[in-house]
């Protein structure tokens, strides 16, 4: 029967984990028929083809392998459920072939006959290099390789967040070297704080994006990220650390006339340690000059700890420069050996509004230009860290590069043509690689080559998954160590 097939009734079991058989784009379910007759193997690879940064930190694959693929990836109940569901999706019974998955269930007890190789997580690899390969290990399951693309492609997200966070650390580190007091570098771990939990599309995004940030920084209000690192990467401790801090619902409770009273209460509640207080509920400049800089000045300077003043509105650079002008005037400053102003250790500022990669570079440059040390400021980043990224930020793609057809191995590639601004036909950046690939280092630089080339060079890709088993599992500590290299 083709179109007009009789619809089978089905019920989705909403009380269990996701049904792996349904975690693919709909068009994938016809591909087992559309591959050329005689195809027995598909070899595909993942790469970052370019984008915002010239290198990509690889991270997050182990989460997807543990959460979705290892062990018995699906059950008979999953398969029966998927059959009824997909019959309704296509309205015909000649697209989804239940027997393809039944074969895996019967022969392998639901363990997936594929092999995945990948570069060690945490490694920064220049763009346009292979990061991961996947191939089927059973010739009957040639269709499975790229069926898994939909799910495995989502590794773009933790990779991109890890890359973004790591690039920001590079910017911050450079300005610390140029402007900060010697020995202040230890504070870099807490310069960029993850404020993104509320701004992401799902709890899963918060988990994997939050963990990706923790490869480069320790400051985080995103508890889910630390939990993910422990559960899926066997982290030996909680890596995301935070401090007590206010929000506007606290600082506006007594109205504008009562703001100073609230500030007093904040200092009284936490007389020691670091405490952050949002101070722009009404007039951030008055708050800095009168409330913090006069009424509470002595209490602040006598605290065994640091008050972190938080603006949360206005143009970041103009606002920060004015705030520092006020605070230097009220609390004084020292000039470090590099000639930059440093507030007393009891006072710092955090900018958490309108912060993104480009703005951070501008803020750091503005501070330097005005002889303000980078150590005076920390940053909070929410949606721009975890949500304002997409697959094209680093141009991720997963493409077939080799196949076996009727017993013969063939190289597979695509090479699209484009029209440039001058009307000339040119080669697209989407041109893919051909052959069975490996990643090697030549003179310390990563290069993607065919597996038969450079026999004396070790393949940087390691087998991390084979026939349902997770191999070469990494700890979060190992991944962090790779990121810091």
N, C-alpha and C positions, 0 to 999 in steps of 0.2 A: 504493500500500500504506500502511495506517495502522499499527495495532498489530501486533505479531508480525512486524515486518520482519526480513528475513534480515540477520544481523550480518556486516559486512565485517571482515576481519582488518586490523589496523593496527599500526604500531610507532612509538612516540614517539621522536623523535631527541633524545636527552639530551645531545648533544655541541654543540648550537648555542644561540643566544639563545632567549628565550621566543617561543612562537608567539602572535602578537598575536590571532589569530582565537579563541584559547581563553582570552583574558584578559578575560572578562566573566562576570557572573552567568548561570546557566543559563537563567533565565526570559527573558533578553534575546533569545534566538534565535528566539522566536516572534513578536516584536513587529512585524516587517516585515509580518506578516499581520493583526495586531490593530489597527494604526493604521487610522483610518477611510478607506475607499476614496476615492481622489482626493487624498490627502495627498502633497505634493511638497516641503515644507520644514518642518523642526523647528528652532526657535531656543530654546536653553536657557541658563541662567545659573547661576553659582556664587555663593553668599553664605555668610557667617557670620551666623547668625540671632540670636546672643547668646552667652551662656555666662559663663565665669569672668571675662573681661575685656571692657571696653566698646569695644575696638578690636582689630583683627587685622592682624598683619604678613604681607603676601602674599609667599610665597617657595616655590620648588621646582618651579614649572611647567616651567621650562627644562630641568631634569633629565629629567622625564618625556617631554617632547617629543623631546629628543635620544636618550634611551635606547630609546624604544618607537615613536615615531610618525614621525619625519622620514625622508625618502627612501622607499625601497621598504620599506613596513612589513611586508609578508608576501610569501611566494613560493608558487609552485604546489605545492611540497612541503608547505608549511604548510597549504595549503587541502586537499590530499588527506589529510593526516594528521588534520586537524580533522573531516573528513567521517566517517571511520570512528569516531573518538572520540565524536562527538556522536550518532551513530546508536546507540551503546551507552548513552549518557547517557539518551536519551529512549525507547529501545526502539521507535521508530517513525520513518518516513522523511519525514513531512510537517511536521516542525518546522524543522530546519536546512535552509536553502535555499542550496545551494552556489553557485547561479547569481548570487546577490547579491554575493558576494565575487569570483566569476569575472569579473563585469562590471568591478569596480575593477581587477582584475589585467590584464584584456585592454585596457581603455580607458586606464588611467592607470599601467600597469606597477606596480601596488601602492602608488602614492602616494595618500594618503587625500584625497578631495574634501570637505574641511571647512575652515572658517575659524574661528580662535580669536583672540579679542581679550582682553586682560588689562591690569590696572593694572600699572604698573612695579613689578618685584619689589623688595622692601625697603620698600615704602610701607606705612605704618600707616593703615588705613581703619576708621572707626567701623563697628560691627556693623550688620547689616541693610542693607548696601549691596552692589551687584553688584561682584564681584572679577574675574570672567571670563565671557565668553560664547562659545558654540560653535554653529555652524550648518553645515548641509550646503551645498555649492556646486553640486551636481548633483542635480536633482529626483528622479533614480532612486535616490538614496542618502539619502532622508529618514530612513531607519531608523538610519543610521550615527551621527547626532548623539548620541543617548542610548545607543547601543550602547557608546560610548566612556566613558560615565559611570563604570563600575566602576573603570577604570584612572585616569581623570583625577581622580576624587574623592579618590584617595589623596594629592593635594596638601594635604589637610587636615593631614597629619602634619607636614611641614616648616613649614607655616604656624603650626601650634599650638606647636611647639617654639620657633620664632623669636619668637612672641608672648610665650611664657612667659619666655624668656631676657631679652627686652627689658624686660618688666615688672619682673623682678628687678633689672635694671640701674637702673631708675627708683627702686626702693626704696633700693638701695645708694647711689646718687648723692645722694638726699635726706639720708641719714644722714651721708654725707661732708660735705655742706654744713653740717650742723648741729653735727658733732662733730670733724671731722678737721682736721689742721694745714693751713694754706693752702699750696697747691702739691702736696698729696698726691693730688689727683684723678687724676693720671696712673696711679696704682696701681689704679684701678677696673677697668681692662681685665683684671686678673688676680684680681679678687675672687671670681668664680664660675668654677670649673673643671669641665669636663666629664669625669666619671668613669664615663660610662654605657655604654661599648662592651660590657662583659661582661653588662650587664643588659638589653640589647635582644633582640628576637625574631629578628633577622637581621643580616647584614652590611650589607644595603641600608638597614635602619633606622639603623644606626650611621653610615653615610655621609651620608644626607640629614638626619638629626637633628643629627649632629655639625656639619655645615656651617651649619645654621640657627642653632645656638648661637654660631658664630663671627661672626655679624653683629653681636653685641652685646658679646662678650668674646673675649679672646685666650688665656685659660688653658684647656688641654685636653690630656688624655691619650688622646683619641680620634683616632688618626692618620687613620682613614677619613674623617673630616669634612674635613680639610685636603685629602686626595686628591680628594674629590668636588669641592671648590671649584676645584681646578686643572683637573680633567678636563672638567667640565661648565660651568664659569663662567670659564674661562681666567684664574684668579687668578694674579697675577704673583709670588707668593711663598707660602710655607707660613704660614698664619695661626694655626694652633693650636700654642701654645708650651708647654713643660713644663720640669720640673727633675728632678734625681736625687732619688729618694725610696725609703724602705724599705717593706717589708711585714712582716707578722707572721712569715713563714717565716724571715726574716733575724733579727729581734729576739728570737726564742725559741730560736734554735739552741743556745745555751749554757745554757738553762734560766733560772729566775728568778735564781739566784745569779750568772749570767754576763751579765745584762742590761746592767750598767754597762760591762763589757768590750766588748760589742757597740756601745754608744753611743760609746765611745772610738774604736773601729775606724771607725765612720761618719764622725766628725770628721776622723780621720787620712786617710781615703780621699779626702775632698773638703775640703781645708783652706781653700778659697776658694769664693766664690759661694753661691748659695742651695741648701740641702739640707733635705729634710723627713724627719722620723723619727717613725714611729708609736711612741707611748710608753705605751700602755695595756695592754700584754701581761699585766701583773700588777697594778700599782698606779700609775695615772697621777699621783696626787698625790705619792707618794714619788718617782717619777721626776722630777717638776718641782722638788720641794723639795730632795732630796738629790743625785740624779745630775746633773741639769742645773744646779740652783741653787747647788750647793756644789762637788761633785767636779770638774765641768767648767766652772764659771762663768768662770774667768779665760780658759780656752782659747776659750770662746764669745765673750767680750767682746773678745778680741784677734784674732778672725777677720776677714778681709776678706770679709765675706759675712753671710748671715743663716741662722740655724737656725730652721726652722719646726716647731714641736712639734704632733704630731697625736694628739688623743684620738679614740677610735673606738668608744666604748660609753657607756652611761649616758644620763641625761636631758641633752640638749644645753645647756640654759640653766644648770642647777645645776652641771653639770660645768665649763662655761666660766667661770662666775663664780668658782668655787673655784680654778681654774687661774690665772686672772688675779690673784686675791688673792695666791697663792703667788709668782707671777712678779714682781709689783710689789714684793713684800717682799724677794725675793732679788736681783733685778737693778736695782731702783729704777725711777723713771719721771720724766718731765717733764710739766708741765701746759702744754698748748698755749694759744694766745691765746683759745680758746673755753672753756677751763676743763676740758678732758678729759685723762685720763691717757694717756700714750704710752710704751710700752716702749722701751728702747734699740733702735736700728735692727738690732742683731744678733739680736734675738729676736722671733718672731712665732708665731701659732697658726693652725692650719687645722682647721676642723670639716667632716668629710666624712661623718658618720654621721647618719641620720635628718633629712636636710636636704631641705626642700621649700619652696615659695613661702610658705606660711603660717608655717612655722617660722623662715624667714629674717626675716620681719617681726618675729616675737616676739624672736628673738635680738638683732636690731639695737635694738629698743626696750629690752630688758633692759640692754644695754651702755650705752646713753645714760642710762638711769635711774641706773646706777651710776657715771656719769662716766668711762666707758671709751671712748676714741676708736675709731671704726669702723676706723681704719687698722691696728689691732692684729690684726685677724682677716681671714682669707680663708676661702673655702668651697669644698667639693667636692660635686657633686650628680650622682648616677648615674641610678638607675631613675626617680626622681621627675622628672628632666629629660627623659629620652628614652623612658620606658616607661609612666609613670603618667599618660598622656594618652590621649584617644580622640577620635573624631569629634564627640562631644557636648561636649567641653571648651569648644569655641567654636561648637557646634551648626551644623556645616557641612551644606549641602544643595545639590544641583544639580537644578533644576527647569525644565521646559518653560514658556515664557512667551508664545510666539508660534508660529503655524503657518500654512502656506498649504494650503488644502483646496479642490480644484476651482477653482483660480485666485483664490481670495479669502483675503486675510490675516485671521486671527482672533486675538484676544487670548485667551491661555490662562492659567488660574489655578486654584488650589485654595483652599478656605476651610473647613477642618474645624471642626466644632462640638465643644465640650468641656463637661463639667459641672464647675463650680467647687465650692469647699468648702461653699458655701451651697446647692448643688443647682440653681443657675441655669445655663442653657445659654449659653455664651460662645464667642467666637471664639478659636481656637487660635493660639499663636505660630507654628505651622507654615503659616499663611496665606502663600501665595506671591505673587510679583509678576506683573503681566500686561503683555504688549506687548514690543516690541523695546526693549531698555534701553541706557542709557548712564550713565556716571559723570561728573558735573561738579563743579566747585567754585563754591559761592555764598558770597561773603564769606569765603573761605578755608576753608569747610567742605564736605566731600564730601556729595553728594546723588545719589541714583539717580532718574533721570527717564526718560521715554520719548524715543526718538530724535528725534521731531519737535518736542519741546519745547525751550525755551531754545536757539534756534538760534545765538545769539551766544556761547554758552559752549562751550569746547573739550571734546571727549570725552577723559577721562583714560584710557580703554581704548585700547590700541594693538594693531594686528594683529601677533601674534607667530608665527602659523602659518597657512599657506594652501596647500592642495593639495600637501601633502607637504614644503613648504619652511619652514624656520625663519627668521623675520624679526625684526628689531629685537633681535638677540642682545645680552644684557647681560653685562658683566664682573662678577666678584665685588666688585671695588672700587666699581663703580657701585651695586651692591645695598647694600653696606655704607654708602655715602654716603647713600642714600635712608633707610636705617634710622636713621641718626643725626640726621636732620633734626628 
